[in-house]
Every structure is written in C-alpha cells, then in structure tokens.
Amino acid sequence: MIPALEQAMREAATIRVIQDTWKKIEPYKEAHGVKMLIKLFEIDPDISRLFSFDDDEVPLQRNDKFRKHAKTVMLAIGEAVELMSDVDSLVKKLKTIGAA
C-alpha cells in the first residue's frame, strides 16, 4: 500500500475512534468538564486564579458559574472533535474559540 494512503487510513480510523468515544461521554459533558477542570486545577493551582469563580465560597463542584464554564469548555471540545476530519474548518473554529 502507498505510505501516504496507509497513513491517511490510519488517521481516518483514529478520528472515527475519537468521535465515537466523544459520543459516549457527550451526554455527560458538564460532569466530565467539571472533573477535567478540577483535575487541571489540582495539577496546576495557579491556573485556577485566572478565573473569577475561584473566589466564590461555594465548592467548585456545586458552583453554578464554574459548572456552566465547564460545560462551555466541553461544548467547544465537542465542536473541535466533530470537525477533526475537516482540518480547514477545525482551524477556523479553533481560531474563533481562541479569540473569544
């Protein structure tokens, strides 16, 4: 098989696996987003200081503003996962998200 074709087929298969996996966690995006961000803050506590909800007295798991942000992050990741097979659209979307 032609190496470039073989690589493209592997990449397409990888994209399908990622998109299929995302479909399984997507219904629980808020819960997974909360867990992901809390883990990120545990790994690098300085990051949490960049967000205003860090000042709230409510624990992050129950903080409505934090939960909403976690869901927004997961929605953005979902959009990126959906566009993985269309690199030009993916790059445009990531630039839009980065500019927000």
N, C-alpha and C positions, 0 to 999 in steps of 0.2 A: 504494500500500500504506500502511496505517496506520503512522506512525512508530514507535510502541511495538512493534508486531508485527515490523516490519523489524529493529529493534534486538534484539529477543529472538531472532530467527532468526540474526542475525549472532553473538550471544553463544553460542547453541547450537552453531553451526558452529565457533566458536573453541574452545569446551570440547571438542568432538569431536577437533579437531586436537591439542590439548594432551594429551588422554587417549590418542590413537593414538600420538603421539610418545613418551609415557611408556612405553607397552607395549614399544616398541623398545629403550629403554635399561634397563628394569626388570630384565631378566636379568643385567645387569652393574652392579647398584646399588652394590655395595661398591666396585668400581673407580671408578665415577663419583663416589661420595661422597668417596672419598679425594682424587681430583683437585679436587673442588669445595672441600673444606675446606682443602686445601693452598693453593689459589688465594686463598681468603678470608684465610688467614694471611699470604700474600705481600702482599695489598692492605693489610691492617691487622695488623701483627705483634702489636700489643697484645692482640688477641683471643686469640691462642694461649696467652697467660699465664693465661687463665681456666680452662684445662684442665690436669689433673694429668699427662696423658701428655706434655706439653711438657717435663717434667723428665727423661724417660727418655732414655737414651743411644742407643737404637735409632732410626734414621731413621724418620720418620712412615710412610713407605710400607711399612715392614716391622714396624711396631709393632702388635701384636695388639689392644691396648686401643684404639688410635686407629682401626684398621680396623673393629672392632666398633662403635665410636661412629659412624663414617661410615655404616655400613650401617643403624644405627638411625635416623639423620637421614634417610636416603633412604627408609626404610620409612614414616616419618612424612609425608614429602613425597608418597609414593605414596598414602597414605590420603587426604590432602587433595585430590590430583588426582582420585581416584576419586569423591569427594563433591562435586566442583565444581558439579554440576547440582542438588544439594540443599543450598541455602545454609544452612538451619537446622541440618542435621546437620553441615555443614562448620564452622560457627561453634562448635557444641558440641565437636567434635573438636579444633579449634584451641585452645579454652579448656582442654581436658583436657591437651593437649600442653604448653601454656604453664604449667600448674600443676605439671607433673611436675618 
